Amino acid sequence: MMNAQQIVSLDIGKVGEDLVSRFPWIANPILKGALGFLSPFHRALGLHLVRWERRMAEGEIRVRRRLRDHNGALHAGAIGLAGETLALLVLLRNVRLTQYAVELKEVSTMYDAPVKSSAALKCELDAESFARIKQALGQKGEALVRLRTDITDGHIAAATVRTVWRVHPRFRKH
């Protein structure tokens, strides 16, 4: 059985990277299971990870009965949660959880059009932003990370989810 220190020292980004590169056919079921275990909302969401690279993640959600709103479109809460989740997955690939903790500070969603069939999601962390984050972590020990997830229904822009994450040292020295 693992103790708390061993669980904290598990680097999820590294585990995800190894899983996707070595066993891509099983990465999605494991990711869905892990997210479903952490939150019942993720279990219902059914986010399918299409690509998960160092600074970019793409996902997809099909509109299913449990995710529809009263108009038959993808529920707004599901869109927001999916965008937030994809941003977190990008962040996990770039921040070592053995050293830093990640907190969601702010989330906002702008809806442009209803999603009627399936939502394609994409979140990227550009090289310039990544360099600023590394510099801030080196100088101040913490950083605010702003990520944007674009959501489309086919070729139609459906929504944009903007998140702000605080990355700070996991263990403070006294």
GUKOL-876608 format. One line per 8 residues: number of its first residue (from 0); their letters; for each residue x, y, z of N, C-alpha, C. Coordinates in nm, 2 decimals, decimal comma. Layout:
N
NUM> a> X/Y/Z/X/Y/Z/X/Y/Z | ...
//
This chain:
174
0> mmnaqqiv> 0,08/-0,12/0,00/0,00/0,00/0,00/0,09/0,12/0,00 | 0,05/0,23/-0,08/0,13/0,35/-0,09/0,09/0,45/0,03 | 0,19/0,51/0,08/0,16/0,61/0,18/0,15/0,75/0,11 | 0,11/0,85/0,18/0,08/0,98/0,12/0,20/1,04/0,05 | 0,32/1,03/0,11/0,44/1,08/0,04/0,47/1,01/-0,09 | 0,44/0,88/-0,11/0,46/0,81/-0,23/0,36/0,86/-0,34 | 0,24/0,88/-0,29/0,13/0,93/-0,38/0,16/1,07/-0,44 | 0,21/1,16/-0,35/0,25/1,29/-0,39/0,36/1,29/-0,49
8> sldigkvg> 0,46/1,19/-0,47/0,58/1,19/-0,55/0,55/1,13/-0,69 | 0,43/1,08/-0,71/0,39/1,03/-0,85/0,38/1,14/-0,94 | 0,46/1,14/-1,05/0,45/1,25/-1,15/0,35/1,21/-1,26 | 0,23/1,26/-1,25/0,13/1,22/-1,34/0,16/1,26/-1,49 | 0,22/1,37/-1,51/0,26/1,41/-1,65/0,36/1,31/-1,71 | 0,45/1,26/-1,63/0,55/1,16/-1,68/0,48/1,03/-1,71 | 0,39/0,99/-1,61/0,32/0,86/-1,63/0,23/0,87/-1,76 | 0,16/0,98/-1,77/0,08/1,00/-1,89/0,16/1,00/-2,02
16> edlvsrfp> 0,28/1,06/-2,02/0,36/1,07/-2,14/0,41/0,92/-2,17 | 0,45/0,85/-2,07/0,49/0,71/-2,10/0,38/0,62/-2,15 | 0,26/0,64/-2,09/0,14/0,56/-2,12/0,10/0,59/-2,27 | 0,10/0,72/-2,31/0,06/0,75/-2,44/0,16/0,71/-2,55 | 0,29/0,72/-2,51/0,39/0,68/-2,61/0,41/0,53/-2,62 | 0,39/0,46/-2,51/0,42/0,31/-2,52/0,29/0,23/-2,55 | 0,18/0,28/-2,49/0,05/0,20/-2,51/-0,06/0,29/-2,55 | -0,06/0,35/-2,67/-0,16/0,45/-2,70/-0,30/0,39/-2,71
24> wianpilk> -0,32/0,26/-2,74/-0,45/0,20/-2,74/-0,52/0,19/-2,61 | -0,44/0,19/-2,50/-0,50/0,18/-2,37/-0,50/0,31/-2,29 | -0,44/0,41/-2,34/-0,42/0,54/-2,27/-0,56/0,60/-2,24 | -0,65/0,60/-2,34/-0,78/0,67/-2,32/-0,87/0,60/-2,21 | -0,88/0,46/-2,22/-0,96/0,40/-2,11/-0,90/0,42/-1,97 | -0,77/0,42/-1,96/-0,71/0,44/-1,83/-0,73/0,59/-1,78 | -0,71/0,68/-1,88/-0,74/0,82/-1,84/-0,88/0,85/-1,80 | -0,98/0,79/-1,88/-1,12/0,81/-1,84/-1,15/0,74/-1,71
32> galgflsp> -1,09/0,63/-1,68/-1,11/0,56/-1,55/-1,05/0,65/-1,44 | -0,94/0,70/-1,46/-0,87/0,78/-1,35/-0,95/0,91/-1,33 | -1,00/0,98/-1,43/-1,08/1,10/-1,42/-1,21/1,07/-1,35 | -1,27/0,95/-1,39/-1,40/0,91/-1,34/-1,39/0,88/-1,19 | -1,27/0,82/-1,15/-1,25/0,79/-1,01/-1,23/0,92/-0,93 | -1,17/1,02/-0,98/-1,15/1,14/-0,91/-1,27/1,23/-0,90 | -1,36/1,22/-1,00/-1,48/1,30/-1,00/-1,59/1,24/-1,07 | -1,71/1,23/-1,01/-1,83/1,17/-1,08/-1,87/1,24/-1,21
40> fhralglh> -1,84/1,37/-1,21/-1,87/1,45/-1,33/-1,79/1,41/-1,45 | -1,67/1,37/-1,43/-1,58/1,32/-1,54/-1,63/1,19/-1,59 | -1,68/1,11/-1,50/-1,73/0,98/-1,55/-1,85/0,99/-1,65 | -1,94/1,09/-1,62/-2,05/1,11/-1,72/-2,00/1,19/-1,84 | -1,89/1,26/-1,83/-1,85/1,35/-1,94/-1,80/1,26/-2,06 | -1,72/1,16/-2,03/-1,68/1,07/-2,14/-1,58/1,14/-2,24 | -1,49/1,22/-2,19/-1,39/1,29/-2,27/-1,30/1,19/-2,33 | -1,29/1,19/-2,47/-1,20/1,11/-2,54/-1,08/1,19/-2,58
48> lvrwerrm> -0,96/1,15/-2,53/-0,84/1,22/-2,56/-0,78/1,18/-2,70 | -0,78/1,27/-2,79/-0,74/1,24/-2,93/-0,58/1,25/-2,94 | -0,53/1,36/-2,88/-0,38/1,38/-2,88/-0,34/1,44/-2,74 | -0,23/1,40/-2,69/-0,18/1,46/-2,56/-0,03/1,47/-2,57 | 0,01/1,58/-2,61/0,16/1,61/-2,63/0,21/1,70/-2,53 | 0,34/1,73/-2,53/0,40/1,81/-2,43/0,33/1,95/-2,41 | 0,29/2,02/-2,51/0,23/2,15/-2,49/0,10/2,16/-2,56 | 0,03/2,05/-2,59/-0,10/2,06/-2,66/-0,18/1,93/-2,63
56> aegeirvr> -0,31/1,95/-2,62/-0,40/1,84/-2,60/-0,52/1,86/-2,69 | -0,57/1,76/-2,74/-0,70/1,76/-2,82/-0,79/1,65/-2,77 | -0,91/1,68/-2,76/-1,01/1,59/-2,71/-1,14/1,60/-2,79 | -1,23/1,51/-2,76/-1,36/1,51/-2,82/-1,47/1,45/-2,72 | -1,59/1,51/-2,73/-1,70/1,47/-2,66/-1,82/1,45/-2,75 | -1,88/1,33/-2,75/-2,00/1,31/-2,82/-2,12/1,36/-2,74 | -2,22/1,41/-2,81/-2,34/1,45/-2,74/-2,42/1,32/-2,72 | -2,44/1,29/-2,59/-2,52/1,17/-2,55/-2,64/1,22/-2,47
64> rrlrdhng> -2,73/1,13/-2,45/-2,85/1,17/-2,37/-2,82/1,23/-2,24 | -2,72/1,18/-2,16/-2,70/1,23/-2,03/-2,63/1,37/-2,03 | -2,58/1,41/-2,15/-2,51/1,54/-2,15/-2,59/1,64/-2,23 | -2,71/1,61/-2,27/-2,79/1,71/-2,35/-2,86/1,80/-2,25 | -2,88/1,93/-2,30/-2,97/2,02/-2,23/-3,11/2,01/-2,29 | -3,20/2,10/-2,25/-3,34/2,09/-2,28/-3,36/2,12/-2,43 | -3,26/2,17/-2,51/-3,27/2,19/-2,65/-3,20/2,08/-2,73 | -3,15/1,98/-2,67/-3,08/1,87/-2,74/-2,94/1,90/-2,77
72> alhagaig> -2,88/2,01/-2,73/-2,74/2,04/-2,75/-2,66/1,99/-2,63 | -2,53/2,00/-2,64/-2,44/1,96/-2,53/-2,45/2,06/-2,42 | -2,47/2,02/-2,30/-2,50/2,10/-2,19/-2,38/2,20/-2,16 | -2,41/2,32/-2,13/-2,30/2,42/-2,11/-2,20/2,38/-2,00 | -2,25/2,32/-1,89/-2,16/2,27/-1,79/-2,06/2,17/-1,84 | -2,11/2,08/-1,93/-2,02/1,98/-1,98/-1,91/2,04/-2,07 | -1,95/2,15/-2,14/-1,85/2,22/-2,22/-1,75/2,29/-2,14 | -1,79/2,35/-2,03/-1,70/2,42/-1,94/-1,60/2,32/-1,87
80> lagetlal> -1,66/2,21/-1,82/-1,58/2,11/-1,75/-1,48/2,04/-1,85 | -1,52/2,02/-1,97/-1,43/1,96/-2,07/-1,31/2,05/-2,10 | -1,34/2,18/-2,12/-1,24/2,28/-2,15/-1,14/2,29/-2,03 | -1,19/2,29/-1,91/-1,11/2,30/-1,79/-1,02/2,18/-1,78 | -1,08/2,06/-1,80/-1,00/1,93/-1,79/-0,89/1,93/-1,89 | -0,92/1,97/-2,02/-0,81/1,96/-2,12/-0,70/2,06/-2,08 | -0,73/2,18/-2,03/-0,62/2,27/-1,99/-0,54/2,21/-1,88 | -0,60/2,14/-1,78/-0,53/2,08/-1,67/-0,44/1,97/-1,73
88> lvllrnvr> -0,48/1,89/-1,83/-0,40/1,79/-1,88/-0,27/1,85/-1,95 | -0,29/1,96/-2,02/-0,17/2,03/-2,08/-0,08/2,08/-1,96 | -0,13/2,13/-1,86/-0,05/2,18/-1,75/0,02/2,06/-1,68 | -0,04/1,95/-1,67/0,02/1,83/-1,60/0,14/1,78/-1,68 | 0,14/1,80/-1,81/0,26/1,76/-1,89/0,37/1,85/-1,88 | 0,35/1,97/-1,82/0,46/2,07/-1,81/0,50/2,11/-1,67 | 0,43/2,06/-1,57/0,47/2,10/-1,43/0,49/1,97/-1,36 | 0,60/1,96/-1,29/0,63/1,84/-1,21/0,56/1,84/-1,08
96> ltqyavel> 0,46/1,75/-1,06/0,38/1,75/-0,94/0,46/1,71/-0,82 | 0,58/1,65/-0,84/0,66/1,62/-0,72/0,71/1,74/-0,66 | 0,72/1,85/-0,73/0,77/1,98/-0,68/0,67/2,09/-0,66 | 0,57/2,09/-0,75/0,47/2,20/-0,75/0,33/2,15/-0,73 | 0,24/2,23/-0,67/0,10/2,21/-0,66/0,03/2,30/-0,76 | -0,08/2,26/-0,81/-0,16/2,33/-0,91/-0,30/2,36/-0,86 | -0,34/2,49/-0,86/-0,47/2,53/-0,81/-0,54/2,60/-0,93 | -0,67/2,57/-0,95/-0,75/2,65/-1,04/-0,80/2,78/-0,97
104> kevstmyd> -0,76/2,89/-1,03/-0,80/3,02/-0,96/-0,92/3,08/-1,03 | -0,93/3,06/-1,16/-1,03/3,13/-1,24/-1,07/3,05/-1,36 | -1,20/3,05/-1,39/-1,24/2,98/-1,51/-1,36/3,07/-1,57 | -1,35/3,09/-1,70/-1,46/3,16/-1,77/-1,49/3,09/-1,90 | -1,61/3,09/-1,94/-1,65/3,02/-2,06/-1,74/3,12/-2,15 | -1,70/3,14/-2,27/-1,78/3,22/-2,37/-1,84/3,12/-2,47 | -1,97/3,13/-2,47/-2,05/3,04/-2,56/-2,08/3,11/-2,69 | -2,05/3,05/-2,81/-2,08/3,12/-2,93/-2,20/3,05/-3,01
112> apvkssaa> -2,20/2,91/-3,00/-2,30/2,84/-3,07/-2,32/2,70/-3,00 | -2,45/2,65/-3,01/-2,47/2,52/-2,94/-2,40/2,40/-3,01 | -2,36/2,31/-2,94/-2,29/2,19/-2,99/-2,40/2,08/-3,01 | -2,43/2,04/-3,14/-2,54/1,95/-3,16/-2,49/1,81/-3,19 | -2,37/1,78/-3,23/-2,33/1,65/-3,26/-2,21/1,61/-3,17 | -2,09/1,66/-3,20/-1,98/1,63/-3,11/-1,89/1,75/-3,10 | -1,83/1,77/-2,99/-1,74/1,88/-2,96/-1,59/1,84/-2,98 | -1,52/1,91/-3,06/-1,37/1,90/-3,07/-1,31/2,00/-2,98
120> lkceldae> -1,22/1,96/-2,90/-1,15/2,06/-2,81/-1,00/2,06/-2,83 | -0,94/2,18/-2,82/-0,80/2,19/-2,84/-0,75/2,30/-2,74 | -0,64/2,26/-2,67/-0,57/2,35/-2,58/-0,42/2,35/-2,61 | -0,36/2,47/-2,62/-0,22/2,47/-2,65/-0,15/2,57/-2,55 | -0,02/2,53/-2,52/0,06/2,62/-2,44/0,18/2,66/-2,53 | 0,18/2,78/-2,58/0,28/2,82/-2,67/0,42/2,84/-2,60 | 0,53/2,83/-2,68/0,66/2,83/-2,63/0,69/2,96/-2,55 | 0,64/3,07/-2,59/0,67/3,20/-2,52/0,61/3,19/-2,38
128> sfarikqa> 0,48/3,15/-2,37/0,42/3,13/-2,24/0,49/3,04/-2,15 | 0,53/2,92/-2,21/0,61/2,82/-2,13/0,74/2,88/-2,07 | 0,81/2,96/-2,15/0,93/3,03/-2,11/0,90/3,12/-1,99 | 0,79/3,20/-2,00/0,76/3,29/-1,90/0,72/3,22/-1,77 | 0,66/3,10/-1,78/0,62/3,02/-1,66/0,75/2,97/-1,59 | 0,84/2,92/-1,67/0,97/2,87/-1,62/1,05/2,98/-1,55 | 1,05/3,10/-1,61/1,12/3,21/-1,55/1,06/3,25/-1,42 | 0,92/3,26/-1,42/0,85/3,30/-1,29/0,87/3,20/-1,18
136> lgqkgeal> 0,87/3,07/-1,22/0,89/2,96/-1,12/1,03/2,97/-1,06 | 1,13/3,00/-1,15/1,27/3,02/-1,11/1,29/3,14/-1,02 | 1,23/3,25/-1,05/1,25/3,37/-0,98/1,17/3,38/-0,85 | 1,04/3,36/-0,86/0,95/3,38/-0,75/0,90/3,26/-0,68 | 0,92/3,14/-0,75/0,88/3,02/-0,69/0,74/2,98/-0,72 | 0,66/3,07/-0,78/0,53/3,04/-0,83/0,49/3,12/-0,95 | 0,39/3,08/-1,02/0,35/3,14/-1,15/0,20/3,13/-1,17 | 0,14/3,22/-1,24/0,00/3,21/-1,28/0,01/3,17/-1,43
144> vrlrtdit> -0,07/3,07/-1,46/-0,07/3,01/-1,60/-0,21/3,04/-1,66 | -0,21/3,10/-1,77/-0,34/3,13/-1,84/-0,34/3,04/-1,96 | -0,45/2,96/-1,97/-0,47/2,87/-2,08/-0,61/2,89/-2,14 | -0,61/2,86/-2,27/-0,74/2,88/-2,35/-0,77/2,75/-2,42 | -0,89/2,70/-2,40/-0,93/2,58/-2,48/-1,04/2,63/-2,58 | -1,02/2,60/-2,70/-1,12/2,63/-2,81/-1,20/2,50/-2,83 | -1,33/2,52/-2,85/-1,43/2,41/-2,87/-1,51/2,44/-2,99 | -1,51/2,34/-3,08/-1,58/2,36/-3,21/-1,68/2,24/-3,23
152> dghiaaat> -1,78/2,27/-3,31/-1,88/2,17/-3,35/-1,86/2,16/-3,50 | -1,78/2,07/-3,55/-1,75/2,07/-3,69/-1,65/2,18/-3,72 | -1,69/2,27/-3,81/-1,61/2,39/-3,84/-1,66/2,52/-3,77 | -1,76/2,50/-3,69/-1,82/2,62/-3,62/-1,77/2,63/-3,48 | -1,72/2,75/-3,45/-1,67/2,78/-3,31/-1,78/2,78/-3,22 | -1,78/2,69/-3,12/-1,89/2,68/-3,02/-1,86/2,75/-2,89 | -1,74/2,74/-2,84/-1,71/2,80/-2,71/-1,56/2,82/-2,69 | -1,53/2,90/-2,60/-1,39/2,92/-2,55/-1,39/2,92/-2,40
160> vrtvwrvh> -1,30/2,83/-2,35/-1,29/2,82/-2,20/-1,15/2,88/-2,16 | -1,15/2,98/-2,08/-1,02/3,04/-2,04/-1,00/3,00/-1,89 | -0,88/2,95/-1,86/-0,85/2,92/-1,72/-0,73/2,99/-1,67 | -0,72/3,01/-1,54/-0,60/3,07/-1,48/-0,57/2,97/-1,37 | -0,45/2,92/-1,37/-0,40/2,83/-1,27/-0,28/2,89/-1,19 | -0,28/2,86/-1,06/-0,17/2,90/-0,98/-0,08/2,78/-0,96 | 0,05/2,79/-0,99/0,15/2,69/-0,97/0,24/2,73/-0,86 | 0,25/2,66/-0,76/0,34/2,70/-0,64/0,41/2,58/-0,58
168> prfrkh> 0,51/2,60/-0,50/0,59/2,49/-0,45/0,49/2,40/-0,36 | 0,51/2,27/-0,37/0,43/2,18/-0,30/0,46/2,18/-0,15 | 0,59/2,18/-0,12/0,63/2,18/0,02/0,71/2,31/0,05 | 0,67/2,39/0,14/0,73/2,51/0,18/0,84/2,48/0,29 | 0,95/2,54/0,27/1,06/2,52/0,38/1,04/2,63/0,49 | 1,04/2,58/0,61/1,02/2,68/0,72/1,16/2,72/0,78
//
